[in-house]
Amino acid sequence: MYYLKTEASFDSAHFLYGYEGKCSNIHGHRWKIEVTVGSKSLQESGNQMGMIMDFSDLKREVKAIADHYDHALIFEKNTLKSDTLSCLKRDGFRLIEIPFRPTAENLSKYFYMLLKEKNCRISNVSVYETPNNCAVYEED
């Protein structure tokens, strides 16, 4: 089996609505996305002969995800009161609403699916909240 691995990082804030603990408060992370693609065989012809895929293509896709989430407040849909949301928008804050609780586990699956849609041969995606703590998603 052959593997390629790349990573990209972004800074953003989130909170865990309904969580009983300090993570229920808005806080930030230096998130790191680590992506592994794999294949039992390499391309046999063409420009990418001897490769799983072009590293630059993989890096571009992972960087695009990181750039999109950089310096934003990531929050689960319907967890901010409408007046709070209106004030944040009016004051020009960058907000990203997602349909799930923004945990490292959920983000790892979400990023996996985004990359899978781009036809990357994804093996797994790790999302680090801190340098020592990450969640990993891979399909069965």
N, C-alpha and C positions, 0 to 999 in steps of 0.2 A: 504494500500500500504506500502511495506517495502522499505527502501532505505539504501544503503551504500554509504559513501563518503570518498574519499581519495585525497591526493594532492602530488605533487612533483614540485620542482622548478629547474630552470636552468638559467644560465647567457649567453646572446648572444647579438649580435648586428644585426641591420637591418636598412633599409632606405626605404622610400616610393617614388619610382620613379614616377615622374610626379605630385607629390603633391606640392602644393604651400604653403609652410610653413616650419618651422624648422625641421619637421620630414623627409624632403627630404634629409637631411644630415645623414650620418652614425652616429648612436647613439646606446647605449646599454640599456638593461633592465634586471632586476631580474624578469623573467617571472615565474608565478605560474600557473600550470595546476590543476584545481580542477574538479574531476570526480565524478558524481553521477550515481549509477546503481540502478535500482528499479525492483520490481516484486510484483504482487498481491499475490503470494504464495511463500512458502519456499520449499526447497527440502524435500521430504518426506521419503527418505531412503538413505542409504549409508553414506560415510564419511562426506558428506556435509549436512546431515540431519539437518533441522532447520536453514539453511542458504540460502541466495540468491545465493551466491558464496563464495568461500574461499577468505577472505581478502588478504591473501598472494598472490594469483593469480592476483587479481586486482592491488595490490600495485606493483607487479613485472612488469605488462604491462605498467602502468603509469610511473614508474621509467625508463623503457626502452626508452620511448619516450623522457623524460627529458634528459636522458644521451646522447641520439643521438644528440640533439640540443644544448647541453651545450658547451659553449666557442667556438662558431662558428659565422660566418657572414652569416645570412640567407638573401637571395636575390631572387628576381623574375627573372626568366629566361629572357635573352636578355635585361637586364637593365644595365649591365656593359659592357663597351667597351672591345673588345677582348684583346687589349694590357694591359688594367687594370687587367682583369681576369688572363692573363698570368703572369703578375708580382706578383699578390697575390699568385697564385699557386706556382710559382717558389720560392717565399720567405717562403713557407711552411704554409701559413695561412689556417685554417680550414674553408672551404666554403660549404654551403648547398644551392643548387639552387632548387627552387620550382616553380611550374607552375602558381603561383598566387601572387598577392601583399601580402607581409607578414604583414597583419594587425592582430590585436587580433581577430577580427571577423572571418577572413578567417582561422586563425590557430585553432580557437575553432571548426569550422566545420571539418577541416582536421583531427584533433586529434579524434574527435567524430567518424569519418568514419574509422580511423585506429583501434580504439577499437571495433567498431561494427564488423569489419572483424575478430576479435579475439573471437567473440561470447560472448562478454560481454553484459549484458542487460543494455545498456547505456540509462540513462534518459536525462542527459545533461552534457556538458563540458563547464567550465568557464576557460578563459585564462586572467590572470591578467598581465597588463603591469607595473602597479604600485600597491602598497598596496590598493589604493583607487579606481582603475579603471579597470574594466574587461568587457569582451564580453562573452556572453553565447550563445551556440547553442544547440537546441534540435529539433528533428523532430516533425512534426505535429502528 
